Amino acid sequence: METKTAATRTAPAASRESHPADVHDTIRVQGARENNLKDISLELPKRRLTAFTGVSGSGKSSLVFATIAAESQRMINETYSAFVQGFMPSLARPDVDLLEGLTTAIIVDQERMGANPRSTVGTATDANAMLRILFSRIGTPHIGPPTAFAFNVPTRVASGVMKTDRGNRQETSIVREAVYQGGMCARCEGMGAINDFDLTAIYDETKSLAEGALLVPGYSMDGWYGRIFSGAGLPMDKPIGKFTDKQRQKLLYGQPEKIKVEGVNLTYEGVLTKVQKSMLSKDLDAMQPHVRRFVERAVTFTTCPDCNGTRLSKEALSSKIRGKNIADLCAMQISDLAEWLRELDEPSVAPLLRGLQHLLDSFAEIGLGYLSLDRPAGTLSGGEAQRTKMIRHLGSSLTDVTYVFDEPTIGLHPHDIARMNSLLLQLRDKGNTVLVVEHKPETIAIADHVVDLGPGAGTGGGEVVFEGTVEQLRRSDTVTGHHLDDRVSLKDALREASGAMEIRGASTHNLRDVDVDIPLGVLCVVTGVAGSGKSSLVHGSLAKRDGVVVVDQGAIRGSRRSNPATYTGLLEPIRKAFAKANGVKPALFSSNSEGACPACNGAGVIYTELGVMATVESTCEECEGRRFQAAVLDYELGGRNIAEVLAMPVTEALDFFAEGEAKTPAAHTILTRLADVGLGYLTLGQPLTTLSGGERQRLKLAAQMAEKGDVYVLDEPTTGLHLADVDNLLGLLDRLVESGKSVVVIEHHQAVMAHGDWIIDLGPGAGHDGGNVVFEGTPAKLVADRSTLTGEHLATYVGA
C-alpha cells in the first residue's frame, strides 16, 4: 500500500486532477481501408515504441505509411498557403474514417538514395556544404566563396552589359571577364570520370540509316527519328561507312538545331550528344535493363586525368588546411575525418566545426563510420541509405514527434542490431512516438507495444490479429507468435563442392588483396559486419563473370500501370494465347495499347486535377475499372476474358494455364516461379505501387530467376521477409542448388547462415578495419571456433 506524504495529502484538489491536455496520449485509427486493410480500428500509445509485425503483404505498410504517416504529412502540407502547396506533391486523404491524436510524422524509409551520379554521401547529408564553407574561410590560398569548392558548380566568365534594377531606375555597367568561381572540373564536368564510345556498338557502318544502322535503343527510323534525320539533311539510303567526315560528325556530334519537318517545328541533335544527355547523366543502376546493357557495351568509363577522379578543378584542389585539400578530406574514412577535425583549433570557425563534428560523430554512432564522404550515394545499400537518412534526426531537439521506420535492421549484422535498438530507444526516451515495421525478433523484443497484422497476405490479410506486449505475442495463437522463437539448426548433411570460382587479388573499396575460392554446386553464404567488404568482394569480383546472375537490392521501378504480369513478362504469352484462340492481334489484350478503354486510357481510373487540392481518383464508369474496351472483353480463353484472368491470384492462374484450352506452358513456367517465392496470393494485375518492400524483393527474385546462368548471386534475399517466409526462401535456395546451380548469398540472417554448406566471413571490422577473409569453412566449424563476431552470434543463435 502506497503511503502519501502530508504534502501530497494537503495538495489542492485541482492540481491532483489531470490536465485536459494529458488525455491525448494515444493515436486513434478508426475504419482504415487503405489497400488490403479490412476496416480496422486500433489505438496506439504515444511516446512509446510500437512494432508492427506480420507476414510480408499483411498490411503493415498500408497502416503505418499509407494511412498514419500519409495523413500526418497531408495535414502539415495544408498549413501552408495555396501558393506554396502548388509546389508540393498533392496528397490524397487515406481511406480511413477517423484519425485522432496525430503528431508530426518523420518517415525514415528503405528507399535507396537518389541514383544521381552527382550525389555523394557528403552532398546528401550536408557534410560537403559545411566543408566548403570551412575551406572558403580558412583554406590557404583563399580562392573564393563556398561555390569555388563545389564540384556541381562550373566556373563562369562573363563579359558585357550588366543591368541592375534599383527602384524606378535601372543602372547599367560594363563588365569585362567577371569570374564566378565554381569548383567543377571542366574536363569531366564534375563526374570524376570521362567516357569513351565504342562506335561499333553505336552503328553498323555497312547499313544505311533507313536500313536500321543505328544500334542505340529507341532509335527506330519508322517513327519521328527517320523524319528528323532526313529533315536535317542526312542521307538516309547511303551506308554510314561511306558518309563524308562532315556528315558523320553531324550524325554523331551535331549540336541542337531547330528544323521544320512536314510543317512541325522539331529539334535535331547528334546521336552521341543526345545519348550523353539522356543516358549518361543517370546512374547505371537507375536505367532500364536494355538501356543499361547498351551503355555497358558501348561506353567505357575511365578516371578523369585532369582531376584524378576528385571531380574538382585545380584551383579548388590547391587550397589546403593543415596540408590537406577538400578532396583529401572527403576521401578519408569518416571516423578518421572526425579525429582529424578534433585536432583543428580555429576559434574563428568554432560553431561550424562543432556542427560538422556532431554530424560526423552521428555517422560513427549509427555504424556508418566506415563510409567516406565521396562515396556515390547510389552505391549505398538499402540499409546504409536508411541509416544515412536517420543521421539528421539524431541529436534533434524535437520532441513529441512520430518517427516511422521501415525495417531499420535491414543490412545490419546481428552485432550492429543492438546499436540500432539503442538509437530507437533514445528517440523514444526523448518523448517521441516511434513506429517500427519490423521482422527481426531482436528489434521486436524491445517494443513497448506490438501490433500484429494478418492472418495471411494480400486479400488474406489486412486484419489486426494481435495487440499487446512481446510476452503476450509469444503466447498468442498467431503466425508471428509461433515463429518468434524459431531457430534453424545446423545441417547434418552438407553438400560437397563440385569445383570453385577463384578470386585473386580483389582490392575493390576496402578489400585488402583478397584471395578466396567460391565453391560451386553448393549454398555458399558470405557474411560479415556492415562495411566489412562483402558486396565489394561479390559484386566487384564475381558479378561481371559469364554465367553469373545477380539479384541485387535495387528497387523495382514501376508506375500504376505496371503489375506482376507486365514486370515478369507473363503478359506476353497470355496475350499471344488470347490472340491465337480468337484470331485477333495480341495488342488488343494490352491495357497500354489497342485494347485500352478510351475513356481512361487503360488506367481503370479517372484523375481529376483540383489545383492545390488533392487529385481525386474515381473508378472509370465506362470500363468499371477493368481497363479494357467492352469489345475486347467479349474474347475469351478457357471461358475467361483478359480482365478476369488479370484479376486471378497466382495460385488460381497456375491451375488455369496448366491444362485444357488455356494450357500455356510459357505462362505456367513464370507462374511457378512466382509461387516458388511465396507470391501465390498476388493477383496478376495488382499495381506494383501497392506492393510491400518484401513483395517487390521476391517479385524481382522470380523475374531474375528466368535468366540463364549457372551461378546465382543473391544480395540479402531475406529483406522484407517474415520469419515464417524465411523457411520458404531456404526451400527455394535448396531447390536451386539441387537443380545443378551454384548459389552465393550475401546475408546477415542467422537462419541462412545455419542452413548454408559453406561460409566465407569478412572482417574483422568495417571500413579499413575490415577487408580480410577471417573465416572459410562449414557453419559448424564457425560455431565451434567462435573466432569472429559472426561466429559468436551464430553460436548464440543455434544455442551452441
Protein Blocks (a to p, Z undefined) as FASTA:
>chain_A
ZZddfklmmpcfklmpccfklmmmcccdehiaehjbghiacdddehiacddeddehilmm
mmmmmmmmmmmmmmmmmmpcfklmmmpccddddddfbdghiacdddddfbdcdfbfkbcf
klmnommmmmmmmmmmmgccdfbdfklmcckbccdddedjddddehjbccddddehiacd
dfbdfklnonopacdddfklmpcfkbcfknopafcehiafklmmlmmmmmnopafkbcfk
lpcfklmmmmmmoccddddeehiacddddfklmmmmmmmmpcfklpcfklmmmmmmmpcc
dddfklnonopafklmmpccehiafklmmmpcfklmmmmmmmpccfklmmmmmmmmmmmm
mmmmnopampcfklcfklpcfklmmmmmmmmmgopabehiacddehklgoiafklmmmmm
mmmmmmmmnopacddddfbfklmmmpmbdcdddjbghjlgopafbgcdfklmmmpccfkl
mmmmgccdddfbdcddfbdcddehiaghjbghiacdddehiacddeddehilpmmmmmmm
mmmpghiacddfbdcdddfkbcfklmnommmmmmmmmmmmnopafklmpcklmmlcfkln
onopacddehjaccdddddfklnonopafklmmpcgehiafklmmmpcfklmmmmmmgcj
llcfklmmmmmmmmmnopampcfklcfklpcfklmmmmmmmmmmmpgcfbdcdehklgop
afklmmmmmmmmmmmmmnopacddddfbfklmmmpmbdcdedjbghjlgopafbgcdfkl
mmmnomafklmmmmmmnoZZ
